[in-house]
């Protein structure tokens, strides 16, 4: 039976429906029962996050962020999250197909907590999700959700 770890919700910011489904399946296979909130573009992610910052919605405890998003780019989402006093402590894990050094450096400069390049195969992706689960939801102490 799965457990809800650290009682935090996870915001997945991903525009590719296949990647959303693969992530959902990988979390299920890894028995991660935390609430998964999905934003299909950067603007939707910002709407969710700033509603939470204003007390109008539950604040996620972890953000899984793709970089190449419609409407608002993932880099801009990251910059706005890390610039906001009510959101900046939410850990952000960039989960993207990019392996470009400039993306890695820029996201760390913007305050990302972890940069992970998505593996191609489902089994490898499950391993990545399990690593995220073990580190961010079991080992790390996350800031309180306000």
N, C-alpha and C positions, 0 to 999 in steps of 0.2 A: 504494500500500500504506500502511496506517495505521501509526502508531508509538505506542508507549507513552511518554508524556511524563512526565518527572520520576519515573517508576517508583512513583507513588503510586496508591493506590486511591481511588475516589470513593464516598462514602456518600450515596446519594439517599434522603431521608426524604420519602415521598410516599404518601398513602393512595389517591389516585385511580388505578386501573389504567390508564386512558387516558393520563393524564399520565406515568405510568411508561413506558408504551410509546412515547409521543411523545419523551420525553427519551432513551430508549434509541436510537430511530431517528435522532434529531438527532445524538447522539454518534457513531453509526455513519456517518452522512452526513458528519459533520465529521472522520471518521477518527480519532477519539479511541479508542484501544485500551486505555486504562487499565481495570483491573478495576472493575466497577460493582457495588456492594453495595446492595441495596434493603431499606429498612426501611419497612413499611406503616403504622406508627403511631409515636407518640413514645416509647412504652414500649419497643418493639422497638429503636428507635434507641439509647436509653439502655443497654439490655442489651448491644448490640453495642459501644458506645463504652466502657462500663465494663469489659467483658471485655477489650478492648484495653488499657485503662489498667492492668489487673491482669496483663498479659502472657499472657492466655489466648487472644488472637486478634490478628490483624494490625491495627494502628492505621491508619485511613484518613488520607490526606493532605489531603483536601478534603471538606467537607460541603455538600451542596445541600439546603436545609431549607425545607419548606413550613411555613406557620404554623398553619393550621387542620387539626389532626390529631386522630384519636380517641385515647382513653386518656390521653395526655399531650400537651398543647398544644405547638406549636413554640416558643413564647416560653419555656416552662419548660425544654424541651430545651436551648435556647440558653443560658439562665441557668445550668443545671447544667454544661454543657460549659465555659463561660467561668469558672466558679467552681472547677473542678477543676485542680490544678496539672499533672496529666499530660495533660490534654486541651485546656487553654485556648489553646494555640498553634495548634491546627488551624484553618485559615481556614474560616469559615462564610459561605456565600452564601445569603441568604434568597431563595428563588425561589417567588413566591406570586402569586395573583390580586389580592391586596389592593393598593389604592393609597391607603389611608387614612393620613393624616398621623400619626395616633397610633400606628399600627403601625410606620411608618418611624422615628419618634422613639424609641419604646420599644425597638425592636430595636437601634438604634445605642447607646442607653443601656446595653443588656445586653452590648454588645461585638461585635455582628455586624460582619463585614468589608465586606460589600456587600449592598445591598437591591435586588432586581430584581423588577419586576412582570412576570408572565408575559404575553407577547403572545397574542392570540387565534389568529392564523393560524400554520400549521405553518412556512411559509417565514420568517416573522418570528421564530419560536421557534428555528429553526436558526441565524439570525443571532445571537441571544442566546447560544446554546450555543457558537457559534464565538468570540464575544467572551470568554466565560468561559474557553474553552480557550486562547485567545491570551494573555489576561492571566495567569490563575492557573497555567497549565501550561507556558507558554513564557517569559513576561516576568518574572513575579514569582519571587523566590527564596523557596521555602517552607522552613519549619523542618524539620529532619531528623525522619524517622519513627523513633521510639524503640522 
